[in-house]
Amino acid sequence: MTELGLYIADQAGLAIANAYLDRVYLACMALAEFPKRGRLRDDLLPGLRMLPFERRVTIAYRVLKTRVEIISIAYGGRDLERELRKTK
């Protein structure tokens, strides 16, 4: 999330970047309580789920036996699906 924070800080200021990253962090932490919220995307990776966040971010994660594994947090126009297909 460092790159995302730096990008937002450059565009909108440090306070806005920190507040946004805090909200992303809370969304990720909430997955521990409701891990199956995201859309299942087995076509990209087995067990992969994708959750849109505030129209600009996609949180890609997997639900494991004892935890949620965040695979990527993608911002804006990044082609996350293409990147994940490469890792198959």
DSSP file (Angstrom, degrees, kcal/mol; ACC not computed):
  #  RESIDUE AA STRUCTURE BP1 BP2  ACC     N-H-->O    O-->H-N    N-H-->O    O-->H-N    TCO  KAPPA ALPHA  PHI   PSI    X-CA   Y-CA   Z-CA
    1    1 A M     >        0   0    0      0, 0.0     4,-2.7     0, 0.0     5,-0.2   0.000 360.0 360.0 360.0  -5.6    0.0    0.0    0.0
    2    2 A T  H  >  +     0   0    0      1,-0.2     4,-2.5     2,-0.2     5,-0.2   0.932 360.0  48.2 -60.6 -46.1    3.0    2.2    0.1
    3    3 A E  H  > S+     0   0    0      1,-0.2     4,-2.4     2,-0.2    -1,-0.2   0.910 112.2  49.6 -61.2 -42.5    2.8    3.0   -3.6
    4    4 A L  H  > S+     0   0    0      1,-0.2     4,-2.6     2,-0.2     5,-0.2   0.929 111.1  49.2 -61.9 -46.1   -0.9    3.8   -3.3
    5    5 A G  H  X S+     0   0    0     -4,-2.7     4,-2.6     1,-0.2    -2,-0.2   0.904 111.7  48.4 -60.8 -42.9   -0.3    6.1   -0.3
    6    6 A L  H  X S+     0   0    0     -4,-2.5     4,-2.2     2,-0.2    -1,-0.2   0.902 111.4  50.6 -64.6 -41.4    2.5    8.0   -2.1
    7    7 A Y  H  X S+     0   0    0     -4,-2.4     4,-1.9    -5,-0.2    -2,-0.2   0.945 113.8  43.5 -61.8 -48.9    0.3    8.4   -5.2
    8    8 A I  H  X>S+     0   0    0     -4,-2.6     4,-3.6     1,-0.2     5,-0.7   0.911 112.4  53.1 -65.4 -41.8   -2.6    9.7   -3.3
    9    9 A A  H  X5S+     0   0    0     -4,-2.6     4,-1.5    -5,-0.2    -1,-0.2   0.898 109.6  49.2 -59.8 -40.1   -0.4   12.0   -1.2
   10   10 A D  H  <5S+     0   0    0     -4,-2.2    -1,-0.2    -5,-0.2    -2,-0.2   0.875 119.9  37.2 -65.7 -37.4    1.1   13.4   -4.3
   11   11 A Q  H  <5S+     0   0    0     -4,-1.9    -2,-0.2    -5,-0.2    -1,-0.2   0.846 138.6   7.9 -83.1 -36.6   -2.3   14.1   -5.9
   12   12 A A  H  <5S-     0   0    0     -4,-3.6     4,-0.2     1,-0.2    -3,-0.2   0.492 108.5 -90.9-131.1  -7.3   -4.4   15.1   -2.8
   13   13 A G     X< -     0   0    0     -4,-1.5     4,-2.1    -5,-0.7    -1,-0.2  -0.171  38.4 -82.1 108.0 156.8   -2.1   15.6    0.2
   14   14 A L  H  > S+     0   0    0      1,-0.2     4,-2.8     2,-0.2     5,-0.2   0.872 121.6  54.1 -65.2 -41.8   -0.9   13.5    3.1
   15   15 A A  H  > S+     0   0    0      1,-0.2     4,-2.1     2,-0.2    -1,-0.2   0.915 111.5  45.3 -62.9 -42.7   -3.9   13.8    5.3
   16   16 A I  H  > S+     0   0    0     -4,-0.2     4,-2.4     2,-0.2    -1,-0.2   0.906 113.2  51.1 -67.2 -41.3   -6.3   12.6    2.6
   17   17 A A  H  X S+     0   0    0     -4,-2.1     4,-2.6     1,-0.2     5,-0.2   0.932 111.1  47.6 -61.2 -46.6   -3.9    9.7    1.7
   18   18 A N  H  X S+     0   0    0     -4,-2.8     4,-2.1     1,-0.2    -1,-0.2   0.899 112.0  49.5 -63.3 -40.7   -3.6    8.6    5.3
   19   19 A A  H  X S+     0   0    0     -4,-2.1     4,-1.8    -5,-0.2    -1,-0.2   0.902 112.3  48.3 -65.2 -40.3   -7.4    8.7    5.8
   20   20 A Y  H  X S+     0   0    0     -4,-2.4     4,-2.3     2,-0.2    -2,-0.2   0.935 111.1  49.3 -65.8 -46.1   -7.9    6.7    2.6
   21   21 A L  H  X S+     0   0    0     -4,-2.6     4,-2.6     1,-0.2    -1,-0.2   0.857 107.5  56.0 -62.5 -35.0   -5.3    4.1    3.6
   22   22 A D  H  X S+     0   0    0     -4,-2.1     4,-2.3    -5,-0.2    -1,-0.2   0.913 108.3  47.8 -61.3 -41.9   -7.0    3.8    7.0
   23   23 A R  H  X S+     0   0    0     -4,-1.8     4,-2.1     2,-0.2    -2,-0.2   0.890 111.5  49.6 -67.7 -39.2  -10.3    3.0    5.3
   24   24 A V  H  X S+     0   0    0     -4,-2.3     4,-2.3     2,-0.2    -2,-0.2   0.931 110.8  50.8 -62.4 -45.0   -8.7    0.4    3.0
   25   25 A Y  H  X S+     0   0    0     -4,-2.6     4,-2.6     1,-0.2    -2,-0.2   0.919 110.0  49.1 -58.6 -45.8   -7.0   -1.2    6.1
   26   26 A L  H  X S+     0   0    0     -4,-2.3     4,-2.0     1,-0.2    -1,-0.2   0.876 109.0  53.0 -64.0 -37.3  -10.3   -1.4    7.9
   27   27 A A  H  X S+     0   0    0     -4,-2.1     4,-0.6     2,-0.2    -1,-0.2   0.905 110.8  47.5 -63.7 -40.6  -12.0   -3.0    4.9
   28   28 A C  H >< S+     0   0    0     -4,-2.3     3,-1.0     1,-0.2     4,-0.3   0.918 111.6  49.6 -65.8 -43.3   -9.2   -5.6    4.8
   29   29 A M  H >< S+     0   0    0     -4,-2.6     3,-1.5     1,-0.2     4,-0.4   0.837 102.5  62.4 -65.3 -32.6   -9.5   -6.2    8.6
   30   30 A A  H >X S+     0   0    0     -4,-2.0     4,-2.0     1,-0.3     3,-0.9   0.710  86.8  74.5 -66.5 -19.4  -13.3   -6.6    8.2
   31   31 A L  T << S+     0   0    0     -3,-1.0    -1,-0.3    -4,-0.6    -2,-0.2   0.759  84.1  65.8 -64.8 -23.2  -12.7   -9.6    5.9
   32   32 A A  T <4 S+     0   0    0     -3,-1.5    -1,-0.2    -4,-0.3    -2,-0.2   0.858 109.1  38.2 -64.1 -33.7  -11.8  -11.6    9.1
   33   33 A E  T <4 S+     0   0    0     -3,-0.9    -2,-0.2    -4,-0.4    -1,-0.2   0.858 135.2  20.3 -83.5 -39.5  -15.4  -11.2   10.2
   34   34 A F  S >< S+     0   0    0     -4,-2.0     3,-1.2     1,-0.1    -1,-0.2  -0.618  71.6 163.6-130.4  71.2  -17.1  -11.6    6.8
   35   35 A P  T 3   +     0   0    0      0, 0.0     3,-0.4     0, 0.0    -1,-0.1   0.685  69.3  58.2 -70.7 -18.7  -14.5  -13.4    4.6
   36   36 A K  T 3  S+     0   0    0      1,-0.2     4,-0.1    -5,-0.0    -5,-0.0   0.156  73.1 103.3 -99.9  22.2  -16.9  -14.5    1.8
   37   37 A R    <   +     0   0    0     -3,-1.2    -1,-0.2    -6,-0.1     3,-0.1   0.891  64.3  80.4 -67.0 -40.7  -18.1  -11.0    0.9
   38   38 A G  S    S-     0   0    0     -3,-0.4     2,-0.3     1,-0.1    13,-0.2  -0.177  94.2 -93.3 -70.2 161.4  -16.0  -10.7   -2.2
   39   39 A R  E     -A   50   0A   0     11,-2.6    11,-2.2     1,-0.1     2,-0.2  -0.587  41.8-116.7 -75.7 129.7  -16.9  -12.2   -5.6
   40   40 A L  E     -A   49   0A   0     -2,-0.3     9,-0.3     9,-0.2     3,-0.1  -0.497  31.5-178.0 -69.9 130.7  -15.3  -15.7   -6.1
   41   41 A R    >>  +     0   0    0      7,-3.8     3,-1.8    -2,-0.2     4,-1.6  -0.484  20.7 152.9-130.7  61.3  -12.9  -15.7   -9.0
   42   42 A D  T 34  +     0   0    0      1,-0.3    -1,-0.1     2,-0.2     7,-0.1   0.723  69.1  72.9 -60.8 -21.3  -11.6  -19.2   -9.4
   43   43 A D  T 34 S+     0   0    0      1,-0.2    -1,-0.3    -3,-0.1    -2,-0.0   0.745 106.1  35.4 -66.9 -21.8  -11.1  -18.5  -13.1
   44   44 A L  T <4 S-     0   0    0     -3,-1.8    -2,-0.2     1,-0.4    -1,-0.2   0.867 139.2 -13.6 -95.4 -48.8   -8.1  -16.3  -12.1
   45   45 A L  S >< S-     0   0    0     -4,-1.6     3,-2.1     3,-0.1    -1,-0.4  -0.973  82.4 -91.0-151.9 142.5   -6.7  -18.3   -9.1
   46   46 A P  T 3  S+     0   0    0      0, 0.0    -4,-0.1     0, 0.0    -3,-0.0  -0.361 112.0   4.1 -58.6 127.5   -8.2  -21.1   -7.0
   47   47 A G  T 3  S+     0   0    0      1,-0.2    16,-0.6    -2,-0.1     2,-0.1   0.473  92.5 151.5  79.3   2.0  -10.1  -19.6   -4.1
   48   48 A L  E <   - B   0  62A   0     -3,-2.1    -7,-3.8    -7,-0.3     2,-0.4  -0.434  23.1-171.2 -70.5 137.4   -9.5  -16.0   -5.1
   49   49 A R  E     -AB  40  61A   0     12,-3.2    12,-2.7    -9,-0.3     2,-0.4  -0.964   7.2-155.3-125.1 146.5  -12.1  -13.4   -4.1
   50   50 A M  E     -AB  39  60A   0    -11,-2.2   -11,-2.6    -2,-0.4    10,-0.2  -0.986   7.6-172.6-126.6 132.2  -12.3   -9.9   -5.3
   51   51 A L  E     - B   0  59A   0      8,-2.6     8,-2.9    -2,-0.4     2,-0.1  -0.971  17.3-139.8-126.1 116.6  -13.9   -7.0   -3.4
   52   52 A P  E     - B   0  58A   0      0, 0.0     2,-0.4     0, 0.0     6,-0.2  -0.485  18.2-160.7 -72.0 146.8  -14.3   -3.6   -4.8
   53   53 A F  E >>  - B   0  57A   0      4,-3.2     4,-2.1    -2,-0.1     3,-1.3  -0.977  62.8 -26.0-134.8 120.5  -13.7   -0.7   -2.4
   54   54 A E  T 34 S-     0   0    0     -2,-0.4     2,-0.1     1,-0.3    -1,-0.1   0.807 105.7 -77.4  46.4  41.7  -14.9    2.9   -2.9
   55   55 A R  T 34 S+     0   0    0      1,-0.2    -1,-0.3     2,-0.2     3,-0.1   0.283 129.3  62.4  62.4  -7.9  -15.1    2.5   -6.7
   56   56 A R  T <4 S+     0   0    0     -3,-1.3    20,-3.1     1,-0.1     2,-0.4   0.571  92.6  58.8-121.1 -14.4  -11.3    2.9   -7.2
   57   57 A V  E  <  -BC  53  75A   0     -4,-2.1    -4,-3.2    18,-0.2     2,-0.5  -0.914  55.5-160.1-123.2 144.8   -9.7    0.0   -5.4
   58   58 A T  E     -BC  52  74A   0     16,-2.5    16,-2.7    -2,-0.4     2,-0.6  -0.993   9.1-154.4-121.4 126.8  -10.0   -3.8   -5.7
   59   59 A I  E     -BC  51  73A   0     -8,-2.9    -8,-2.6    -2,-0.5     2,-0.5  -0.894  10.1-164.4 -99.9 118.5   -8.9   -6.0   -2.8
   60   60 A A  E     +BC  50  72A   0     12,-3.0    11,-2.8    -2,-0.6    12,-1.8  -0.898  24.6 148.2-104.7 130.2   -7.9   -9.5   -4.1
   61   61 A Y  E     -BC  49  70A   0    -12,-2.7   -12,-3.2    -2,-0.5     2,-0.4  -0.959  36.8-134.5-154.5 166.6   -7.7  -12.1   -1.4
   62   62 A R  E     -BC  48  69A   0      7,-2.3     7,-3.0    -2,-0.3     2,-0.7  -0.971  19.8-130.2-127.7 146.6   -8.1  -15.8   -0.5
   63   63 A V  E     - C   0  68A   0    -16,-0.6     5,-0.2    -2,-0.4     2,-0.1  -0.871  32.1-174.7 -96.4 114.3   -9.9  -17.4    2.5
   64   64 A L        -     0   0    0      3,-2.8   -17,-0.0    -2,-0.7     0, 0.0  -0.407  41.8 -89.2 -98.8 179.7   -7.5  -19.9    4.1
   65   65 A K  S    S+     0   0    0      1,-0.2     3,-0.1    -2,-0.1    -1,-0.0   0.897 121.0  12.4 -59.0 -43.6   -8.3  -22.3    6.9
   66   66 A T  S    S+     0   0    0      1,-0.1     2,-0.3     0, 0.0    -1,-0.2   0.380 129.6  15.8-118.8   3.1   -7.2  -20.0    9.7
   67   67 A R  S    S-     0   0    0      2,-0.0    -3,-2.8   -32,-0.0     2,-0.5  -0.976  70.1-102.4-163.0 171.5   -6.9  -16.6    8.1
   68   68 A V  E     -C   63   0A   0     -2,-0.3     2,-0.6    -5,-0.2    -5,-0.2  -0.932  31.1-150.1-105.5 130.5   -7.5  -14.3    5.1
   69   69 A E  E     -C   62   0A   0     -7,-3.0    -7,-2.3    -2,-0.5     2,-0.6  -0.903   5.4-147.4-105.3 115.1   -4.6  -13.8    2.8
   70   70 A I  E     +C   61   0A   0     -2,-0.6    -9,-0.3    -9,-0.2     3,-0.1  -0.718  18.4 178.7 -79.7 121.6   -4.6  -10.4    1.0
   71   71 A I  E     -     0   0A   0    -11,-2.8     2,-0.3    -2,-0.6   -10,-0.2   0.843  60.9 -11.9 -92.7 -40.5   -3.0  -11.0   -2.4
   72   72 A S  E     -C   60   0A   0    -12,-1.8   -12,-3.0     2,-0.0     2,-0.5  -0.990  42.0-151.7-159.7 151.2   -3.2   -7.5   -3.9
   73   73 A I  E     -C   59   0A   0     -2,-0.3     2,-0.4   -14,-0.2   -14,-0.2  -0.949  29.9-168.4-124.2 107.3   -4.7   -4.1   -3.4
   74   74 A A  E     -C   58   0A   0    -16,-2.7   -16,-2.5    -2,-0.5     2,-0.4  -0.827   5.0-154.7-107.2 134.8   -5.1   -2.6   -6.8
   75   75 A Y  E >   -C   57   0A   0     -2,-0.4     3,-1.3   -18,-0.2   -18,-0.2  -0.855  48.6 -34.6-109.6 139.3   -5.9    1.1   -7.5
   76   76 A G  T 3  S-     0   0    0    -20,-3.1    -2,-0.0    -2,-0.4   -21,-0.0  -0.204 119.8  -3.3  63.6-135.3   -7.5    2.7  -10.5
   77   77 A G  T 3  S+     0   0    0      2,-0.1    -1,-0.2     3,-0.0     2,-0.0   0.298  86.4 136.6 -82.6   9.5   -7.0    1.3  -14.0
   78   78 A R    <   -     0   0    0     -3,-1.3     2,-1.9     1,-0.1     3,-0.2  -0.344  59.5-127.3 -59.1 133.5   -4.4   -1.3  -13.0
   79   79 A D     >  +     0   0    0      1,-0.2     4,-1.9     2,-0.1     5,-0.1  -0.552  41.4 165.0 -85.8  76.3   -5.2   -4.6  -14.9
   80   80 A L  H  > S+     0   0    0     -2,-1.9     4,-2.6     1,-0.2     5,-0.2   0.865  70.1  57.7 -62.7 -39.5   -5.3   -6.8  -11.9
   81   81 A E  H  > S+     0   0    0     -3,-0.2     4,-2.0     1,-0.2    -1,-0.2   0.919 107.6  47.0 -60.8 -43.3   -7.0   -9.7  -13.7
   82   82 A R  H  > S+     0   0    0      1,-0.2     4,-1.3     2,-0.2    -1,-0.2   0.909 112.1  50.7 -64.4 -41.6   -4.2   -9.9  -16.3
   83   83 A E  H  X S+     0   0    0     -4,-1.9     4,-0.7     1,-0.2    -2,-0.2   0.903 111.4  47.8 -62.9 -41.6   -1.5   -9.8  -13.6
   84   84 A L  H >< S+     0   0    0     -4,-2.6     3,-0.6     1,-0.2     4,-0.4   0.849 105.5  57.9 -70.6 -33.9   -3.2  -12.6  -11.6
   85   85 A R  H >< S+     0   0    0     -4,-2.0     3,-1.0     1,-0.2    -1,-0.2   0.849 100.8  58.5 -63.5 -32.2   -3.6  -14.7  -14.7
   86   86 A K  H 3< S+     0   0    0     -4,-1.3    -1,-0.2     1,-0.2    -2,-0.2   0.805 102.3  54.1 -65.3 -29.0    0.2  -14.6  -15.2
   87   87 A T  T <<        0   0    0     -4,-0.7    -1,-0.2    -3,-0.6    -2,-0.2   0.532 360.0 360.0 -85.5  -5.7    0.7  -16.1  -11.7
   88   88 A K    <         0   0    0     -3,-1.0    -1,-0.2    -4,-0.4    -2,-0.1   0.502 360.0 360.0 -58.2 360.0   -1.5  -19.1  -12.4
